[in-house]
Amino acid sequence: MLYERLDELAGAPADDPRVPALAADLAAAVPDEVLAVIPEGEPSAAGWGRALLDDYPPAQREVVRRVMETLAVRVRATRGRTP
C-alpha cells in the first residue's frame, strides 16, 4: 500500500500535498531494529543518497529525501546524539 502511494506520485511535482503524509508513513514503517544496523552517518541525502535521489521523479524524490532525513534523526536519537 505504501509503495502504491509512492507510485501514484510518479508524475507529481515535489510540492504535491500527499508528500508529507506519505514520507511520515514510510519512515514510521521502518522498525527500530533496522535503524540499529544503519552505518554511522547514514541515511544521508549526500553521496550515495544523492545518487539514489537523482533516479526519482520530483515528488517521489521529495518523499525519499524526507524519509532519509527522518530516519537520520531517529538513528542519531537511538545512538544518544542530537540533530
C-alpha positions in Angstrom: 0.0 0.0 0.0 2.8 2.5 0.8 4.7 1.8 -2.4 1.5 2.1 -4.4 1.1 5.6 -2.9 4.7 6.3 -3.9 3.9 5.1 -7.5 0.9 7.4 -7.6 3.3 10.3 -7.3 5.4 9.4 -10.4 4.2 12.5 -12.4 3.5 14.8 -9.5 5.5 17.9 -8.5 7.7 18.0 -5.4 5.2 20.2 -3.5 2.4 17.7 -4.0 0.3 17.8 -0.8 0.5 14.0 -0.5 4.3 14.1 0.0 4.5 14.9 3.8 2.0 12.2 4.9 3.5 9.5 2.7 7.0 10.3 3.9 5.9 10.2 7.5 4.1 6.9 6.9 7.1 5.3 5.2 9.5 6.5 7.9 7.2 5.1 10.6 7.1 1.8 8.9 10.9 1.3 9.4 11.3 -0.6 12.7 13.9 0.4 15.3 15.7 -2.9 14.7 16.5 -1.8 11.2 17.9 1.5 12.4 20.3 -0.3 14.6 22.2 -1.7 11.6 22.4 1.5 9.6 26.0 2.6 9.3 27.2 5.8 11.1 26.4 8.9 9.1 23.6 7.3 7.1 21.0 7.6 5.8 22.2 10.8 4.0 21.0 12.8 1.1 24.6 13.3 0.1 26.9 11.0 -1.7 25.3 7.6 -2.3 22.0 9.0 -1.1 22.2 11.9 -3.7 22.7 9.3 -6.5 19.7 7.4 -5.2 17.5 10.5 -5.1 18.5 11.6 -8.6 16.8 8.5 -10.0 13.3 9.5 -8.8 10.8 11.9 -10.3 10.3 15.2 -8.2 7.5 14.2 -5.8 9.0 10.7 -5.2 12.4 12.3 -4.7 11.0 14.6 -2.0 9.3 11.7 -0.3 12.5 9.6 -0.2 14.5 12.7 0.9 12.1 13.3 3.8 12.2 9.6 4.8 16.0 9.7 4.8 16.0 12.8 6.9 13.6 11.4 9.4 15.5 8.1 9.7 18.7 10.0 10.2 17.2 11.9 13.1 15.9 8.6 14.6 19.3 6.9 14.1 21.0 9.8 16.0 18.4 9.6 18.7 18.9 5.9 19.2 22.7 6.4 19.5 22.3 9.2 22.0 23.1 12.0 19.6 21.0 15.1 18.9 20.5 16.6 15.4 
